[in-house]
Amino acid sequence: MFEWVARQVAETGLMGVFVLMVAENIFPPIPSEIIMAASGFAAARGEISLIGVIVIGVLGTVVGNAFWYEIGRWFGMDRIRPLVARYGKWFAFETEDMDRAERTLKRWGPFALCFGRMLPGIRTIISIPAGMVLIPRPVFYVWTAIGSAIWLSFLAIAGYWLEDHYDRVQHWVEPLAWVVVGGSIAAYALHLVYAFRRARRRRDQA
């Protein structure tokens, strides 16, 4: 996967980085850990600008998250709550989870948005409740950009400085990416089981 991403970036330049990062944040096909490290590697080989990689990576992340934020803002809590109550268990997300996310974002909005950008599985999902609770657009976009810049800069610079050790980059990033993907799937599966058990207990007590 690393080699394929590095080749795509070399062939398509910054536009390729942008498209990959937007896609990663709308529906994560390839983890940002691979995209940005491979882009940093391409920058070290002189095929692309390192600063450009970071700037475009952040821009792609913000655009991808804007998609979910604006959907959440358009739906709003009042409109989404009945849908969550009825269908949420199929997505391991129920009204209790929504209430918890709402309280967290209202209390720790900027910090949650910034720190959440560095957490696999959280960094995209958090944009939906952020829109639902009507976190102001300037707050959402600024703190999403700051958190993204920190994490993506680390990944791109790591790929850049390890250019002379291509095997190390590949061996470090690919397992990390698969751990991220596998961990997200496992967390979702466990949360899904918990959601069904919680729903069953609620029915038994009714």
N, C-alpha and C positions, 0 to 999 in steps of 0.2 A: 504493500500500500504506500509506504514512504517513497519508494522509487517512482511509482505512478504519479503521485502528487508533485514531486520535485520536477518530473518531466513536464507535467501540465503547466506548472508555474513558469518553467523556462520557455515554453512555447507560447504561452498567452500573456505573460507579464503580469502587471499589476491588476489588469482587468480579470485575469484568472483568479488571483488571490481574492478579489472583491466578490466574484460570483461564488467561489467556494465558501467564503465566510458567511455570505448571506444565506446560502443553502444550509450551512451547518447550524445556523441559528433558527431557521424556520422548521426544518425537519432534518435532524443531524445524521446525514449519511456518512460523513467522515469527521472524526473529532478534530477540534481546533488544535489539539496537541500535535497532530501530524501535519496539518495544513501550515501552521506558522513555523514549526521547526524545519519543515522542508523548504519553506519560502526563505527562511534565514540561511539555510544551506545554499540555496540558489543565489542569494545575495553575496555570499562569501566567494562564489565562483564568478562574480561579476556579471551575472545574467539579469540582475534586478537590483534596485536600490533598497538597502536595509531600512532606511527611514521611510521610504515609500511603502515597504511591506507593512511596517507597523501602523502607519497612518491609514492605509487602505484597509488593513485588517480590522482596525477599530471602527472605521466607517462602515464596513460590511456588517460587523457585529451590531452596531447601532441600528442600521437599516433592518436587519433581520429581526431584532427585538422590537423595533417599532411596529412591525406587522402584528405581533401578539399583543403588545401594549394597547394599540389602537382598537383591536378587536375587543379586548377586555374593557376598555373605556366605553366603547359603543354599546356593549351588552349591559354593563353595569351590574351591581350586586342584586338589585331587585329583580331583574329579568333572568339572571342566571341561577338564582337560588332554587326556584322550583325544578329546573332541569337537573341541577346537582342532586337534589333530594330524590329525584326519580331515577336518574341514570348514572349518578356519580360513582356508585359502587363498581360499575364496569370499568372505570378508569382509576380505581383506588383513590377516589377523591370524594369525600362526603361533606355535608354541611359543617361538621365539626372541624374538618381540615380547612374549609374556607374561612370560618370564623377565626381560627388560629392564625391563618395567613393574614387576614385583615387586621387583627390586633398587632401582629408583629410589624407589618408595614406601616401602620399608623404611628407606632411608637419608634421604630428604628428604620424608617424609610430610606434615607440616604445611605446609612451604614449597610443595611441589608442589601440594597441594590449594588453597592460597590463590592462588598465581600462576596455576595452571591455570584458575581461574574467569575469567580475563581473556583466555584464548586461544580463539578460535573453533575448533571441531572437537575441542578437548581438554576443554573445561569440563564436558561431560556424560560423555564416554567414560571419563574418569579415575575416575568413581565406581564403575565395575564392578570394575577391579582393586583399588581401595581396599577394597571389600568382600571380595574374594577373599583378600587377604593379611591380613585381619582387623585392619585399622587400627581401634583402639578407637572406638566410636561417639561419645563426647564429642569426641575429636580430629577425627573426620570432620565432624561437624555444626558445631562451633565454627569450624574453619578454612574450611569451605565458606561459612559465613555471613559471615565476615570478608572473604574474597576477593570474594564477591558484593556485599557492601555497598560496597566501594571502587569496583568497576566500575559497578554500577547507579546509585550516587549520582552519579558523573561523567556518565552518560548522562542521568539525569533532570534534573540541574541545568543541563546544556547545553540541553536542550529548554526548561527554564523561563526561562533568561536570554535565550534567543533568540526569545522569544514575539513580540516586536515585529517580528521578521524571519522570518516564517513561511516565506517562499520559501527563505531560506538554510537553515533547519532541514531542510526537505524535500529540497533539493538536496544537502545534506551527508550526511544520514542514509541516504536511499534508495540512492545509489550505494555507500556503505559497506556497507550490508546485502547488496546484491547481490554485492559483492566478497567478502564473508564467505561467502555461499552458494556462489558460483562457485569460490572458493579451496578450500573444503572438498571440493567435488565433484572438482576437479582433483587435489587431494592424494590423495583416495581412489582415483581412477583410476590415478595414477602408482604408488601403493603396491600396488594390485592387480596391475599389470603386474610390478612388482618381485617380489611374492610368487609369481606363477606362474613367473617365470624362476628364482627360487631353488629352487622345488619341482622344476623340470625338471632343473636342474643336480644336485640331490640324487639324482634317479632315474638320471641318466646315470652318476654316480659309483658307484652301487650295483652 
